[in-house]
Amino acid sequence: MLWTAAVTGFFSGAGLIVAIGAQNAFVLRQGLQRQHAGLVVLVCALSDIVLIVCGVAGMGALVLRWPQLLQVLRWGGALFLACYGLLAAQRVWRAGASLQPSLNQAHSRQRVLLTCLAFTFLNPHVYLDTMVLLGSLSTRHPGLGRWAFALGACLASVLWFCALGFGARWLQPLFRNPVAWRVLDGGIAIFMLVLCVLLLWA
């Protein structure tokens, strides 16, 4: 049944998307700062939708046929994560007041957009998760069931990024304390650098 395929797609997509990752950390930080959160949520959700649809349409096989492309993305992604991690570490050592969201220098829309796209498409695992894995799982549902599966997975992505980007405002009282921003940026720095090492080690 179509609704069974949709529910399966929803939970399959949620299981992959909700996992802690560099992209989610970026969305959370932008949501806390209220800096172009809507743009970030839109880009992340639309990117997932495009990749999921491509995977269900069968393009995941092309990813497996071009391992060299994944290697290029792996090195590019590792370099990007290292740079972003070092920038987060640098913010930790700045004066506490500069970490408050009200005093942060607002980043341009273009810079936020490019950073969001880099977090999304320089991660080789996003292609394996969305195009290959979800694409493969969708084949268990013949006919229109495949697209019902895709619809469920896309819905999971949209709901997750909306909750993460727009729900971050509920944490604003906590992050009025500069120490909380130091802890967040310290955690992001460590997380990004660890992901960088894991990408290079893979």
C-alpha positions as CSV (number, residue, x, y, z in Angstrom):
1,M,0.0,0.0,0.0
2,L,1.1,3.5,-0.7
3,W,0.7,4.8,2.8
4,T,2.9,1.9,4.1
5,A,5.6,2.9,1.6
6,A,5.3,6.6,2.7
7,V,5.6,5.7,6.3
8,T,8.6,3.5,5.7
9,G,10.2,6.3,3.6
10,F,9.6,8.8,6.4
11,F,11.3,6.7,9.1
12,S,14.1,5.7,6.8
13,G,14.8,9.3,5.9
14,A,14.5,10.4,9.5
15,G,16.9,7.8,10.6
16,L,19.6,9.1,8.2
17,I,18.8,12.9,8.4
18,V,18.4,13.3,12.2
19,A,21.8,11.8,12.9
20,I,24.2,14.4,14.2
21,G,26.3,15.8,11.4
22,A,28.2,18.9,10.3
23,Q,25.2,20.2,8.3
24,N,22.9,19.9,11.3
25,A,25.4,21.7,13.6
26,F,25.5,24.6,11.1
27,V,21.7,24.8,10.8
28,L,21.4,24.9,14.6
29,R,23.9,27.7,14.9
30,Q,22.2,29.8,12.3
31,G,18.9,29.2,14.0
32,L,20.3,30.3,17.3
33,Q,21.7,33.5,15.8
34,R,18.6,34.0,13.7
35,Q,20.8,34.8,10.7
36,H,19.1,33.7,7.5
37,A,17.6,30.6,9.2
38,G,14.8,30.5,6.7
39,L,17.3,30.4,3.8
40,V,19.4,27.7,5.4
41,V,16.3,25.5,6.1
42,L,15.0,26.0,2.6
43,V,18.4,25.1,1.0
44,C,18.9,22.1,3.1
45,A,15.4,20.7,2.6
46,L,15.4,21.3,-1.1
47,S,18.8,19.8,-1.5
48,D,17.7,16.6,0.3
49,I,14.5,16.5,-1.8
50,V,16.5,16.7,-5.1
51,L,19.0,14.0,-3.9
52,I,16.3,11.7,-2.7
53,V,14.3,12.0,-5.9
54,C,17.4,11.4,-8.0
55,G,18.1,8.3,-5.9
56,V,14.6,6.9,-6.3
57,A,14.8,7.7,-10.1
58,G,17.9,5.4,-10.3
59,M,20.8,7.9,-10.4
60,G,22.3,6.3,-7.3
61,A,23.9,3.8,-9.6
62,L,25.9,6.5,-11.2
63,V,27.4,7.5,-7.9
64,L,28.7,4.0,-7.4
65,R,30.2,4.0,-10.9
66,W,32.2,7.2,-10.2
67,P,34.2,6.5,-7.1
68,Q,36.8,9.1,-8.2
69,L,34.1,11.8,-7.8
70,L,33.5,10.7,-4.2
71,Q,37.2,10.8,-3.5
72,V,37.4,14.4,-4.8
73,L,34.4,15.3,-2.6
74,R,36.0,13.6,0.4
75,W,39.2,15.7,0.2
76,G,37.3,18.9,-0.5
77,G,34.9,18.2,2.3
78,A,37.7,17.4,4.7
79,L,39.4,20.7,3.8
80,F,36.2,22.6,4.3
81,L,35.5,21.0,7.7
82,A,39.0,21.7,8.9
83,C,38.7,25.4,8.0
84,Y,35.2,25.7,9.6
85,G,36.4,23.9,12.7
86,L,39.4,26.2,13.1
87,L,37.1,29.2,12.7
88,A,34.9,27.9,15.4
89,A,37.9,27.3,17.6
90,Q,39.0,30.9,17.0
91,R,35.6,32.2,18.1
92,V,36.0,30.3,21.4
93,W,39.1,32.4,22.3
94,R,37.5,35.8,21.5
95,A,36.0,38.1,24.1
96,G,32.8,36.6,25.6
97,A,30.7,39.5,24.6
98,S,31.4,38.9,20.9
99,L,29.8,35.5,21.1
100,Q,26.4,36.9,22.1
101,P,24.0,36.6,19.2
102,S,22.9,40.3,19.5
103,L,26.5,41.4,19.0
104,N,27.6,38.9,16.4
105,Q,28.5,40.4,13.0
106,A,25.7,39.4,10.6
107,H,27.0,37.3,7.7
108,S,25.8,38.2,4.2
109,R,23.1,36.1,2.7
110,Q,25.5,35.0,-0.1
111,R,28.1,33.8,2.4
112,V,25.6,31.9,4.4
113,L,24.2,30.3,1.2
114,L,27.6,29.2,0.0
115,T,28.5,27.8,3.4
116,C,25.2,25.9,3.5
117,L,25.8,24.5,0.0
118,A,29.3,23.4,0.9
119,F,28.1,21.6,4.0
120,T,25.5,19.8,1.9
121,F,27.3,18.9,-1.3
122,L,30.9,18.5,-0.2
123,N,29.9,15.7,2.1
124,P,30.3,12.4,0.1
125,H,28.1,10.5,2.6
126,V,25.1,12.6,1.6
127,Y,25.2,11.0,-1.8
128,L,25.5,7.5,-0.3
129,D,22.8,8.1,2.2
130,T,20.2,9.8,0.0
131,M,20.9,8.6,-3.6
132,V,22.3,5.1,-3.0
133,L,20.8,3.9,0.3
134,L,17.3,5.5,0.1
135,G,17.2,4.9,-3.6
136,S,17.9,1.2,-3.0
137,L,15.3,0.9,-0.2
138,S,12.7,2.5,-2.5
139,T,13.0,-0.5,-4.9
140,R,11.3,-2.6,-2.3
141,H,8.1,-0.7,-3.1
142,P,7.1,-1.3,-6.8
143,G,5.3,1.1,-9.0
144,L,4.0,4.2,-7.3
145,G,5.1,2.8,-4.0
146,R,8.7,4.0,-4.8
147,W,7.5,7.6,-5.1
148,A,5.3,7.3,-2.0
149,F,8.5,6.2,-0.2
150,A,10.3,9.2,-1.7
151,L,7.5,11.5,-0.5
152,G,7.8,10.2,3.0
153,A,11.6,10.6,3.1
154,C,11.3,14.2,1.7
155,L,8.7,15.0,4.4
156,A,11.0,13.8,7.1
157,S,13.8,16.0,5.8
158,V,11.5,19.1,5.6
159,L,10.1,18.6,9.1
160,W,13.6,18.0,10.6
161,F,15.2,21.1,9.2
162,C,12.3,23.3,10.1
163,A,12.4,22.0,13.6
164,L,16.1,22.4,13.9
165,G,16.3,25.9,12.2
166,F,13.2,27.5,13.6
167,G,13.0,25.6,16.9
168,A,16.5,26.8,17.9
169,R,14.9,30.0,19.1
170,W,13.6,28.2,22.2
171,L,17.2,27.8,23.3
172,Q,17.8,31.6,23.1
173,P,17.5,32.2,26.9
174,L,20.3,29.7,27.4
175,F,22.6,31.3,24.9
176,R,22.3,34.8,26.3
177,N,25.2,33.6,28.4
178,P,28.5,34.0,26.5
179,V,29.8,30.9,28.2
180,A,27.1,28.8,26.4
181,W,28.3,30.2,23.1
182,R,31.9,29.2,24.0
183,V,30.7,25.7,24.8
184,L,28.7,25.4,21.6
185,D,31.6,26.7,19.4
186,G,34.1,24.5,21.3
187,G,31.9,21.5,20.6
188,I,31.4,22.5,16.9
189,A,35.2,23.0,16.5
190,I,36.0,19.5,18.0
191,F,33.1,17.9,16.0
192,M,34.2,19.4,12.7
193,L,37.9,18.5,13.1
194,V,37.0,14.9,14.1
195,L,34.8,14.6,11.1
196,C,37.7,16.0,9.0
197,V,40.0,13.3,10.3
198,L,37.4,10.6,9.8
199,L,36.8,11.6,6.2
200,L,40.6,11.5,5.5
201,W,40.9,8.2,7.3
202,A,38.0,6.5,5.5
